[in-house]
Amino acid sequence: MSAKMPDTAPANRLPSELLLAFAPLDKAAFGAALGVAVALLVFFVTVGTIYVPRSERPYLGLLAVYFRGYSVSWTGALIGAGWGAFMGFVFGWFLAFCRNLMVAVSLFVIRSRAELSQTRDFLDHI
């Protein structure tokens, strides 16, 4: 003898796919993922460059201007990976922050415009 409970969900509820698309990014997770990717990229490019003959080697020494202690060597690859992880994390965190801010501002503007359009002719009905 259990009675069926009425569906109390609002009629204007958004689909879960849409909620997932506008969900905020986790800044720390996005920064960590980008940091690992950049660290691996710098490490493997440096190690790959070590095995290329010196006359055909691309000039990666310029990274030493940005990454203190970097050189085209095994220790330089580790130092570059550390710097790449740090820089990738900072850039990823900032990118996720900017994306979350833009989505929040866009949703606020869209919601405000929708509410204003619904109440635009309010005084005509009085």
N, C-alpha and C positions, 0 to 999 in steps of 0.2 A: 504494500500500500504506500509506495513512495510516489509522491507527486513530482511531476517534471517541473524543474525550476525554469522560469522564463528567462530568455536570453536577454541579459542586461547590458550587453556590449553596445556601445553607441553605433548608430548607423553610418557615421562618417569615418569609421576606423580605416586606417591605411593598410594596404596589404603588407605582409611581412617582408617581401622582397624590396619594396620601396623604403621601408624603415631601415633595412639593412644597407641600402645604397646611400642613405643620408646619415648613417651612424658615424660618430666621430672616430678618427683613427687614434690608436694608442700611441702617444708621442714617444714614449720610451721604447716600445717594441719596434716601431718603425725606424727609430734612430739606431737601435741595436742591429736590426736586419741590414740596414744600409751600411753601417759601420763594418760588419762582417764581410759584406760583399766588396767594399772598397779595399779592406785590408787584404783579402784574398787576391783581388785584382793586382794590387801593387806588388804583393809578394811574388805571384806567379809571373808577372811581366818582368820583374827584376831577375828572377831565377832563369827565365827563358832567355833574357838578354845576356846573362853570364856565359851561356853556351854558344852564342853567336860569335864568329871571329871578330876581333877588335876592329878590323877595317870596315866590316859591314854592320856593325853594331849601331842601333839607333841611339841618339844622345838622350839618355835618361838622367844625366848628371844635373840637368836643370831642376829636377825635383829637389835637389839639395837646397835650393833657394827657399822652397816652401817647407820642406821637412828637415829640420835641423838634425845633422848627423847622418843623413842619407848618403849612400854611395852605391855604385853598381857592384855589390859584393854580397856574400851571404849575410854578414852582419847588417849591411845596408838594407837588405831585403827584410830583415826582422824589424829594423828601426822604421823603415817605410811602412811596413804592415801596421805597426803600432800607431804611427801618425795617421795612416789611412783609416784605421778604426776610429780614432778620435775625431778626425775631420768628418768622416762619414756619419758618425753618431750625431754630431752637432748639426750638420746639414739636414739629416733625416728628421731630427727633432723639430727643427725650424720649419721644414717643409710640411710636416704633419700639423704643426701649430697653425701655419698660414692656411692650409686646406680646411682645417676645422673652423677657423675664424671666417673664411669666405662662405662656407656652407651655412654657418649660423647666421651671418648677415643676410645671405640670400633668402633663407627661410623666413627670417624676420620681415624682410621687405615684401615677400610674396604673401605672407599671412596678413600683414598690415594692409596691403592693397586689396586683398579679398574682403577683409572686414569693412574697409571704407566703401567698397562698391556695394556691399549689402545694406549699408546705412545711408547711402547717398540721398535717397528720396524719402527719408524718414519723415520730414516735415510735411510732405505732400499727403500723408495719410492721417494727419491730425485734423 
